[in-house]
Amino acid sequence: MIDIWQVGIVPEPIGNALAAQGLDKSRAVWLPPQGSFRFIADPFGLFHGDRFTVLVEAYDYRVKRGEIHYYSYDRDWTLLSRGVALKEPFHLSYPFLIRQGADIFMLPEAYQSGRLTLYKAIDFPKAWQPVAVLLDEPAVDATIFHHQQRWWIFYALHGPDGRDTRELHVAFADSLAGPWRKHSQNPVRTGRASSRPAGSPFEQDGQLHFPTQDCTTSYGGAINLLRVERLTPEEFSAGIVKRLSPEGWLAGFDTGLHTLSDGGGVTLIDVRRIERTPIRHLIKLQYWLRRRLEAMRS
């Protein structure tokens, strides 16, 4: 079995996810299908000029190393351009976007590099350069935001026994580039129901909310929205206020939902189907043989 994810754009504000009826599933605009043994996931986007650009993790099971790709749309949701935004010798995913003044930054997951690196757009969305290392840890799905005169990062940590699905960590700083300090209560939250970040924090009715993955039955099975009650360098408390399930978004993609992100009046989501095909064993063998040949040549 392999996971196949697909990304949708919902032209509604993220706060509508908290409403009784939730986001209007019928309004979703779906990014192009990726073909066999490929998927796109972890969408983050923003308006830049006359375009709305979505950054995603693009993954090919034959390569097994994620890249960050972009898809740019006009305001009528017609796809205008697409391409590679960032490629590294290690896996990349979860391209969290930050706008600060005229600058655009990206904080992609790169846990295989052992650190969390901030990139700045030098030609959005096609070219990026690293500008700062925020954490010397294998951070997973790091989510950065400004709240109450401080910068905050919510993140998981790669480790044994699915550590990245059962611990939520927090760091804070006075400026985006740091220095960053870790929360005194880390991990501030434990358990597979609502610890791994799943998209953009947002304020609704004066209260901070934060999407987390529900991994109780499977990785990325659904989203539990937290309402953050206390967030200081010494304290953290939050509770689940709503569960978002994958059902009803896209035919056949009803086994997972693991991103809910804010694009400035637009919401981005991803949903999953599970593909069962014997060819996956051949793909795994090809990947193993390719890695063996690369090791022999090095």
SERO-4910 file (N, C-alpha, C, O; in steps of 0.05 Angstrom, whole numbers):
BEGIN
 pado doro    nc1    nc2    nc3   cac1   cac2   cac3    cc1    cc2    cc3    oc1    oc2    oc3
  Met    A     17    -24      0      0      0      0     18     25      0     38     26     14
  Ile    A     10     45    -15     24     71    -15      3     93    -12    -20     91    -21
  Asp    A     12    115      1     -6    138      5     -3    156    -20     19    162    -29
  Ile    A    -26    165    -30    -27    185    -52    -43    208    -41    -66    206    -35
  Trp    A    -30    232    -40    -42    256    -30    -49    275    -54    -36    274    -74
  Gln    A    -70    291    -50    -77    311    -70    -84    337    -55    -93    336    -32
  Val    A    -79    359    -68    -81    386    -56   -104    401    -67   -108    401    -92
  Gly    A   -119    415    -50   -141    431    -58   -139    460    -48   -129    465    -26
  Ile    A   -149    479    -64   -151    507    -56   -181    513    -51   -198    508    -68
  Val    A   -187    523    -27   -214    530    -21   -216    561    -18   -204    572      0
  Pro    A   -230    574    -36   -230    604    -35   -248    615    -13   -268    629    -18
  Glu    A   -241    608     12   -254    617     36   -234    622     58   -212    609     57
  Pro    A   -239    639     77   -220    643     99   -218    618    117   -238    604    120
  Ile    A   -195    614    128   -190    590    144   -209    589    169   -215    567    178
  Gly    A   -217    611    179   -234    611    202   -261    597    198   -274    589    217
  Asn    A   -269    595    172   -294    581    166   -293    551    174   -314    538    177
  Ala    A   -269    541    177   -266    513    186   -278    508    213   -286    486    220
  Leu    A   -280    529    229   -291    527    256   -322    528    256   -335    521    276
  Ala    A   -334    538    234   -363    540    233   -376    513    234   -363    493    227
  Ala    A   -401    512    241   -415    487    243   -415    472    216   -412    447    216
  Gln    A   -419    486    194   -419    473    168   -391    469    156   -388    455    137
  Gly    A   -371    482    169   -343    479    159   -339    493    133   -355    508    123
  Leu    A   -316    487    120   -310    497     94   -328    485     73   -336    462     76
  Asp    A   -333    500     52   -351    490     30   -335    472     12   -319    481     -5
  Lys    A   -339    446     15   -323    426     -1   -328    429    -31   -311    422    -47
  Ser    A   -351    438    -38   -358    440    -67   -342    462    -81   -342    462   -106
  Arg    A   -330    480    -67   -315    502    -79   -286    496    -83   -271    512    -94
  Ala    A   -277    473    -75   -248    466    -76   -238    465   -105   -251    454   -123
  Val    A   -215    477   -110   -202    476   -136   -178    457   -132   -161    462   -115
  Trp    A   -177    436   -148   -156    415   -144   -132    419   -162   -135    425   -185
  Leu    A   -109    417   -150    -84    418   -166    -83    394   -185    -96    374   -181
  Pro    A    -66    396   -206    -66    375   -226    -57    348   -214    -41    347   -197
  Pro    A    -69    326   -224    -60    299   -216    -30    296   -224    -20    308   -243
  Gln    A    -17    279   -209     12    276   -212     21    252   -228     45    250   -234
  Gly    A      4    233   -234     12    209   -248     20    187   -228     19    191   -204
  Ser    A     28    165   -239     33    141   -223     56    145   -203     77    156   -210
  Phe    A     52    136   -179     72    135   -158     83    162   -151    106    165   -142
  Arg    A     67    183   -154     74    210   -146     51    222   -131     28    215   -135
  Phe    A     58    241   -114     37    257   -101     47    285    -94     71    290    -94
  Ile    A     28    302    -87     35    329    -76     19    332    -50     -3    322    -48
  Ala    A     31    345    -30     19    348     -4     31    373     10     47    387     -2
  Asp    A     23    377     35     33    399     51     31    426     38     52    440     35
  Pro    A      7    435     29      6    460     15      6    485     33     -6    486     54
  Phe    A     22    505     23     21    532     35     22    551     12     35    547     -8
  Gly    A      8    574     15      6    592     -8      1    621      1     -5    626     24
  Leu    A      4    639    -18     -1    667    -14     -6    681    -40      2    672    -61
  Phe    A    -18    705    -38    -21    722    -61      4    739    -64     15    750    -45
  His    A     14    740    -89     38    756    -95     33    769   -122     33    755   -142
  Gly    A     30    795   -122     23    808   -147     -6    800   -154    -24    800   -138
  Asp    A     -9    792   -179    -36    784   -189    -39    754   -189    -57    744   -201
  Arg    A    -22    740   -174    -23    711   -174    -25    700   -146    -16    712   -126
  Phe    A    -38    677   -144    -37    662   -119    -20    637   -124    -25    621   -142
  Thr    A      1    635   -108     21    613   -112     20    594    -89     20    602    -65
  Val    A     18    568    -96     18    547    -76     45    532    -77     54    525    -99
  Leu    A     57    529    -54     81    512    -52     73    485    -39     57    485    -20
  Val    A     84    463    -49     77    437    -40    101    419    -38    122    425    -50
  Glu    A     99    398    -22    118    376    -24    111    360    -48     87    352    -51
  Ala    A    130    355    -66    126    337    -89    143    312    -85    167    314    -81
  Tyr    A    130    289    -85    143    264    -78    139    243    -99    117    239   -109
  Asp    A    161    230   -106    161    208   -126    171    183   -111    194    183   -101
  Tyr    A    155    162   -110    163    138    -96    188    124   -108    201    109    -95
  Arg    A    193    131   -134    217    119   -147    242    133   -139    264    122   -143
  Val    A    240    157   -127    263    172   -118    265    173    -88    286    172    -76
  Lys    A    241    175    -75    239    176    -45    254    199    -33    268    196    -13
  Arg    A    252    222    -46    263    246    -34    245    270    -43    244    276    -67
  Gly    A    232    282    -24    214    304    -31    228    329    -40    250    335    -32
  Glu    A    214    343    -58    223    369    -68    200    389    -63    177    381    -58
  Ile    A    206    415    -64    186    435    -62    180    446    -90    197    456   -104
  His    A    155    443    -98    146    452   -124    125    475   -120    113    478    -99
  Tyr    A    122    491   -141    103    513   -140     82    511   -162     87    500   -184
  Tyr    A     58    522   -156     36    524   -175     25    552   -173     16    559   -151
  Ser    A     25    567   -194     15    595   -194    -11    597   -209    -13    588   -232
  Tyr    A    -31    610   -197    -57    613   -208    -65    643   -211    -55    659   -196
  Asp    A    -82    649   -230    -94    675   -231   -118    676   -212   -124    656   -199
  Arg    A   -131    699   -210   -152    702   -191   -178    688   -199   -197    687   -183
  Asp    A   -179    677   -223   -201    660   -231   -194    630   -228   -209    613   -237
  Trp    A   -172    625   -215   -163    598   -209   -156    582   -234   -161    558   -236
  Thr    A   -144    596   -253   -132    583   -277   -102    580   -272    -89    599   -265
  Leu    A    -92    555   -276    -64    550   -271    -48    564   -293    -52    560   -317
  Leu    A    -29    581   -285    -12    596   -303     16    584   -306     27    584   -328
  Ser    A     27    574   -285     55    564   -286     59    544   -263     45    545   -243
  Arg    A     79    527   -267     87    508   -246    116    501   -250    127    504   -272
  Gly    A    129    492   -229    158    485   -231    170    477   -204    155    474   -185
  Val    A    196    474   -204    211    468   -180    218    493   -165    231    511   -177
  Ala    A    211    495   -140    218    518   -124    245    513   -109    262    531   -108
  Leu    A    248    490    -97    272    484    -81    277    454    -82    259    437    -78
  Lys    A    302    447    -87    311    419    -87    338    418    -72    356    434    -77
  Glu    A    340    399    -54    365    395    -38    372    365    -39    356    349    -48
  Pro    A    397    358    -31    404    330    -31    391    314     -9    395    290     -6
  Phe    A    374    327      7    359    313     28    329    319     24    321    337      9
  His    A    313    303     38    284    305     35    273    332     44    282    343     65
  Leu    A    255    344     29    241    369     36    211    365     36    201    350     19
  Ser    A    198    378     54    168    377     55    158    402     70    175    418     79
  Tyr    A    132    404     74    120    424     92    132    452     88    144    462    107
  Pro    A    129    464     64    142    490     59    127    514     71    113    529     56
  Phe    A    129    517     97    114    538    111    124    565    101    148    570    100
  Leu    A    105    583     95    112    609     84    108    631    104     89    631    120
  Ile    A    125    651    104    124    674    121    128    699    104    147    701     89
  Arg    A    110    718    107    114    744     94    121    765    115    107    768    135
  Gln    A    143    779    111    152    800    130    159    825    114    180    826    101
  Gly    A    140    844    114    144    867     97    143    859     68    125    845     59
  Ala    A    164    867     53    165    860     25    179    833     20    180    823     -2
  Asp    A    189    821     41    204    796     39    186    772     43    167    772     59
  Ile    A    193    750     29    179    725     32    199    704     41    220    701     28
  Phe    A    193    689     62    210    668     72    196    641     72    171    640     71
  Met    A    212    620     71    201    593     72    216    578     93    241    580     96
  Leu    A    202    561    108    214    545    129    206    515    123    188    505    136
  Pro    A    219    503    104    212    475     97    222    455    118    243    459    131
  Glu    A    207    433    121    218    411    136    241    399    122    240    393     98
  Ala    A    263    395    136    287    382    125    301    366    147    325    369    152
  Tyr    A    286    349    161    296    336    185    321    319    179    337    315    196
  Gln    A    323    309    154    347    293    147    372    309    148    394    298    150
  Ser    A    370    335    146    394    353    148    402    357    177    424    367    183
  Gly    A    384    350    196    390    353    225    386    381    235    393    387    258
  Arg    A    374    398    219    370    426    228    346    438    214    334    427    196
  Leu    A    338    461    224    315    476    213    326    502    201    335    519    216
  Thr    A    324    504    175    337    526    160    315    544    148    296    534    135
  Leu    A    319    570    152    301    590    140    312    598    113    336    604    110
  Tyr    A    295    599     92    302    607     65    288    633     59    266    638     68
  Lys    A    301    650     43    289    675     33    286    674      3    304    665    -11
  Ala    A    263    683     -7    259    684    -36    276    706    -48    275    729    -40
  Ile    A    291    699    -68    306    719    -84    293    723   -111    299    742   -125
  Asp    A    276    704   -119    259    707   -143    235    689   -139    234    666   -149
  Phe    A    215    699   -124    192    683   -116    176    675   -141    171    692   -158
  Pro    A    168    650   -143    173    628   -124    196    609   -133    198    587   -123
  Lys    A    212    618   -153    230    600   -167    257    597   -153    271    577   -157
  Ala    A    266    616   -138    294    616   -127    294    625    -98    282    644    -91
  Trp    A    309    609    -82    311    613    -53    339    610    -44    355    595    -55
  Gln    A    346    625    -22    373    621    -11    370    618     20    353    632     32
  Pro    A    386    600     32    385    598     61    397    623     74    417    633     65
  Val    A    383    632     95    392    657    109    397    653    138    411    669    151
  Ala    A    386    632    151    391    628    179    383    599    187    365    588    176
  Val    A    398    589    207    390    563    219    376    571    245    388    583    263
  Leu    A    351    563    247    335    570    270    337    550    293    338    558    316
  Leu    A    339    525    286    342    504    307    362    483    297    361    474    274
  Asp    A    380    475    315    399    453    308    387    427    318    398    412    334
  Glu    A    363    420    308    349    396    315    334    386    290    329    401    272
  Pro    A    329    360    289    314    349    266    284    355    268    267    337    272
  Ala    A    277    381    266    250    390    269    232    380    247    241    379    224
  Val    A    208    373    253    188    363    234    164    381    234    153    389    255
  Asp    A    155    389    210    131    405    206    131    430    223    112    437    236
  Ala    A    154    444    223    157    468    239    138    490    228    137    496    204
  Thr    A    124    502    247    103    522    241    109    547    256    109    548    280
  Ile    A    114    569    241    124    594    253    103    616    251     90    618    230
  Phe    A    100    632    272     81    654    271     88    675    292    103    670    310
  His    A     76    699    288     81    721    307     56    725    323     34    726    313
  His    A     60    726    350     37    728    368     46    741    394     66    732    406
  Gln    A     32    761    403     38    775    428     67    784    430     81    778    449
  Gln    A     75    799    409    102    811    408    125    791    407    148    799    412
  Arg    A    120    766    402    141    746    399    137    729    374    114    727    364
  Trp    A    159    717    365    157    696    345    156    669    359    170    665    379
  Trp    A    141    651    348    137    625    359    141    603    338    134    608    315
  Ile    A    152    581    345    152    557    328    139    534    343    147    527    365
  Phe    A    119    522    330    109    496    339    122    475    321    122    478    297
  Tyr    A    132    453    333    145    433    316    145    406    330    141    404    355
  Ala    A    149    385    315    153    358    325    183    352    321    198    367    309
  Leu    A    191    329    332    219    320    330    220    292    319    205    274    328
  His    A    238    287    300    242    260    289    255    243    311    273    252    325
  Gly    A    245    218    313    257    200    333    243    173    332    225    169    316
  Pro    A    252    155    349    241    127    349    212    126    358    202    144    372
  Asp    A    199    104    350    172     98    359    152    121    352    135    129    367
  Gly    A    156    132    327    138    153    318    138    178    335    117    190    340
  Arg    A    161    185    345    162    209    362    150    233    349    138    250    363
  Asp    A    153    236    323    143    260    309    112    261    308    101    281    299
  Thr    A     98    239    316     69    240    316     58    243    344     33    244    348
  Arg    A     75    244    365     64    243    392     76    264    411     71    263    435
  Glu    A     92    282    401    103    304    418    101    330    403    109    333    380
  Leu    A     91    351    417     92    378    407    112    394    423    111    395    447
  His    A    130    408    408    150    424    420    145    453    412    133    459    391
  Val    A    156    472    428    152    500    423    179    514    428    194    507    446
  Ala    A    185    534    410    208    552    414    198    580    409    178    584    396
  Phe    A    213    600    419    205    628    416    229    646    413    251    638    421
  Ala    A    224    669    402    246    688    397    235    716    394    211    720    390
  Asp    A    252    736    397    243    764    394    244    773    365    231    792    357
  Ser    A    259    759    348    261    765    319    260    739    303    266    718    314
  Leu    A    253    741    278    250    718    261    276    702    260    276    677    260
  Ala    A    299    715    257    324    701    255    335    690    281    355    676    282
  Gly    A    322    697    303    330    687    329    348    707    344    350    730    336
  Pro    A    361    697    366    363    669    374    337    658    385    321    672    398
  Trp    A    334    632    381    310    618    389    315    603    415    336    590    419
  Arg    A    295    604    433    297    590    459    275    570    461    252    574    451
  Lys    A    281    547    473    261    526    475    243    530    499    252    540    520
  His    A    218    522    496    199    525    518    206    508    542    216    485    538
  Ser    A    202    519    565    211    504    590    195    479    595    203    462    610
  Gln    A    171    476    582    154    452    586    156    432    564    141    413    563
  Asn    A    175    435    545    176    416    522    180    388    531    196    382    550
  Pro    A    165    369    519    144    374    500    119    384    514    111    374    535
  Val    A    107    405    502     85    418    516     59    402    513     39    407    527
  Arg    A     59    382    495     35    366    490     44    339    480     63    337    465
  Thr    A     31    318    490     38    291    481     13    275    473    -10    283    480
  Gly    A     17    254    458     -5    238    449     -9    241    419     -4    262    408
  Arg    A    -17    219    406    -20    219    377    -45    233    367    -48    235    342
  Ala    A    -63    241    384    -88    254    375    -84    283    366   -100    292    349
  Ser    A    -65    297    377    -63    326    372    -37    338    379    -36    358    394
  Ser    A    -15    326    370     12    337    376     27    346    352     42    365    353
  Arg    A     24    332    329     40    340    306     27    363    291      3    361    285
  Pro    A     42    384    284     31    407    270     19    399    243     28    380    230
  Ala    A     -2    414    235    -17    407    211    -25    432    195    -45    431    180
  Gly    A    -10    454    198    -17    477    183    -15    503    198      0    505    218
  Ser    A    -30    523    190    -26    551    199    -42    556    225    -66    551    226
  Pro    A    -29    567    245    -43    579    268    -60    603    257    -51    617    239
  Phe    A    -83    607    269    -99    630    261   -116    639    285   -122    624    303
  Glu    A   -123    665    284   -141    676    305   -169    678    295   -174    686    272
  Gln    A   -188    670    312   -216    672    306   -230    681    331   -227    668    352
  Asp    A   -244    703    330   -258    715    353   -239    720    376   -245    716    399
  Gly    A   -215    729    368   -195    737    388   -180    714    401   -165    718    421
  Gln    A   -184    690    392   -171    666    403   -154    652    383   -161    650    359
  Leu    A   -131    643    392   -112    629    375   -119    600    372   -125    586    391
  His    A   -119    591    346   -125    563    340   -102    552    324    -88    566    310
  Phe    A    -99    525    326    -76    512    314    -84    484    304    -93    468    320
  Pro    A    -81    478    278    -87    452    268    -65    431    275    -41    437    273
  Thr    A    -74    408    284    -56    386    290    -66    360    277    -90    357    272
  Gln    A    -47    343    272    -55    317    259    -66    298    280    -56    296    303
  Asp    A    -87    284    272    -98    262    288    -85    236    277    -94    226    256
  Cys    A    -66    226    291    -51    202    283    -58    178    300    -43    159    302
  Thr    A    -82    178    312    -89    156    330    -93    130    316    -86    109    326
  Thr    A   -105    131    292   -109    106    277    -90    103    254    -84     81    245
  Ser    A    -80    125    243    -60    125    221    -47    152    219    -59    172    228
  Tyr    A    -24    153    207    -11    179    203    -29    196    185    -38    188    164
  Gly    A    -33    221    195    -48    240    179    -77    233    174    -88    240    153
  Gly    A    -89    218    192   -117    209    187   -137    231    187   -157    229    172
  Ala    A   -134    252    202   -152    274    204   -138    297    218   -115    295    225
  Ile    A   -153    319    222   -142    343    235   -159    349    260   -183    350    259
  Asn    A   -145    353    282   -158    363    306   -149    392    310   -125    398    312
  Leu    A   -168    410    311   -162    438    316   -160    444    346   -179    438    361
  Leu    A   -138    455    354   -134    463    381   -141    493    385   -136    509    367
  Arg    A   -152    499    408   -154    527    417   -133    531    438   -134    518    459
  Val    A   -114    549    433    -92    554    451   -102    573    473   -109    596    468
  Glu    A   -101    563    498   -111    579    520    -89    595    534    -94    618    543
  Arg    A    -65    583    536    -43    597    548    -18    592    531    -12    569    524
  Leu    A     -4    614    524     21    611    509     40    633    518     38    656    510
  Thr    A     58    625    536     79    643    546    105    626    546    104    602    542
  Pro    A    128    639    551    153    623    552    153    602    574    170    584    574
  Glu    A    135    605    594    134    586    616    110    568    616    110    547    629
  Glu    A     89    575    601     64    561    602     53    554    574     58    568    555
  Phe    A     39    532    573     25    524    548      1    507    556      3    488    572
  Ser    A    -22    515    546    -46    498    549    -64    501    525    -66    523    514
  Ala    A    -77    480    517    -94    480    494   -113    457    495   -108    437    508
  Gly    A   -135    459    481   -155    437    480   -167    434    453   -169    454    438
  Ile    A   -175    410    446   -187    405    420   -215    417    419   -231    413    438
  Val    A   -221    432    398   -248    444    395   -263    433    371   -287    436    370
  Lys    A   -249    421    352   -263    410    328   -245    390    314   -221    393    313
  Arg    A   -258    370    303   -244    350    287   -252    353    258   -276    355    252
  Leu    A   -233    354    240   -238    356    211   -231    329    198   -208    320    200
  Ser    A   -250    317    184   -245    291    172   -242    294    142   -250    314    131
  Pro    A   -230    274    129   -226    276    100   -250    270     83   -250    275     59
  Glu    A   -271    259     94   -294    250     79   -308    274     65   -311    295     76
  Gly    A   -315    269     40   -331    288     25   -316    309      9   -328    325     -5
  Trp    A   -290    308     11   -274    328     -4   -271    320    -34   -277    336    -52
  Leu    A   -260    296    -38   -253    288    -65   -258    258    -67   -248    243    -50
  Ala    A   -273    249    -87   -280    221    -90   -256    203    -89   -237    207   -104
  Gly    A   -256    184    -71   -235    164    -68   -213    173    -49   -197    156    -40
  Phe    A   -212    199    -42   -191    209    -24   -204    213      4   -209    236     12
  Asp    A   -209    192     18   -224    193     43   -210    180     66   -222    174     86
  Thr    A   -183    176     64   -169    162     85   -150    180    101   -137    172    120
  Gly    A   -147    206     92   -129    223    106   -133    253    100   -141    260     78
  Leu    A   -128    270    119   -128    299    117   -107    309    136   -111    306    160
  His    A    -86    321    127    -65    328    146    -52    356    142    -31    361    153
  Thr    A    -66    373    126    -57    401    125    -81    419    122    -99    414    107
  Leu    A    -81    441    138   -101    462    136    -85    488    139    -76    495    161
  Ser    A    -81    503    117    -64    526    118    -78    551    107    -96    549     90
  Asp    A    -69    574    117    -81    600    111    -66    614     89    -42    620     91
  Gly    A    -80    620     67    -68    634     45    -77    663     42    -75    674     21
  Gly    A    -88    674     64    -97    702     63   -124    703     50   -127    713     27
  Gly    A   -145    695     64   -172    693     52   -177    669     36   -200    665     26
  Val    A   -157    652     34   -159    627     19   -148    605     37   -129    610     52
  Thr    A   -160    581     36   -151    559     53   -141    536     35   -152    531     14
  Leu    A   -120    523     44   -108    501     29   -110    476     46   -106    476     70
  Ile    A   -116    454     32   -119    428     46   -106    406     29   -101    410      5
  Asp    A   -101    383     41    -94    359     25   -109    335     36   -115    334     60
  Val    A   -115    317     18   -129    292     25   -115    268     13    -99    271     -5
  Arg    A   -121    245     24   -106    221     17   -124    198      8   -146    194     18
  Arg    A   -114    183    -11   -124    156    -16   -102    136    -13    -78    143    -16
  Ile    A   -109    111     -9    -89     90     -6    -90     73    -31   -111     62    -38
  Glu    A    -67     70    -44    -66     55    -69    -54     27    -63    -32     25    -52
  Arg    A    -68      7    -72    -59    -20    -68    -52    -32    -95    -70    -37   -112
  Thr    A    -26    -36   -100    -17    -46   -126      8    -63   -122     26    -54   -107
  Pro    A      9    -86   -135     34   -103   -132     58    -90   -144     81    -98   -138
  Ile    A     54    -71   -162     77    -58   -175     94    -43   -155    118    -37   -160
  Arg    A     83    -36   -132     98    -21   -112    123    -37   -103    143    -25    -96
  His    A    121    -64   -104    145    -80    -97    167    -77   -117    190    -76   -109
  Leu    A    160    -75   -142    180    -70   -163    193    -42   -160    217    -39   -163
  Ile    A    176    -22   -153    187      5   -148    207      5   -125    228     17   -127
  Lys    A    200    -10   -104    219    -12    -81    245    -25    -89    266    -17    -80
  Leu    A    243    -46   -105    267    -60   -114    284    -42   -131    309    -41   -128
  Gln    A    272    -27   -149    287     -9   -166    301     12   -150    324     20   -155
  Tyr    A    287     22   -130    299     43   -112    323     31    -97    343     44    -95
  Trp    A    320      7    -86    342     -6    -72    366    -11    -90    388     -6    -81
  Leu    A    361    -20   -114    383    -25   -133    397      1   -140    422      2   -142
  Arg    A    382     23   -144    394     48   -151    411     59   -128    433     69   -133
  Arg    A    402     56   -103    418     64    -81    443     48    -78    465     58    -71
  Arg    A    442     22    -83    466      5    -82    486     14   -103    510     15    -97
  Leu    A    477     20   -127    495     28   -148    508     55   -141    532     59   -146
  Glu    A    492     73   -130    503     99   -122    525     95   -100    545    109   -100
  Ala    A    520     77    -81    539     73    -60    565     61    -71    587     67    -61
  Met    A    562     43    -90    586     30   -102    603     50   -118    628     48   -119
  Arg    A    590     70   -130    605     90   -146    618    111   -128    638    123   -137
  Ser    A    608    115   -104    619    136    -87    644    127    -72    655    142    -57
***
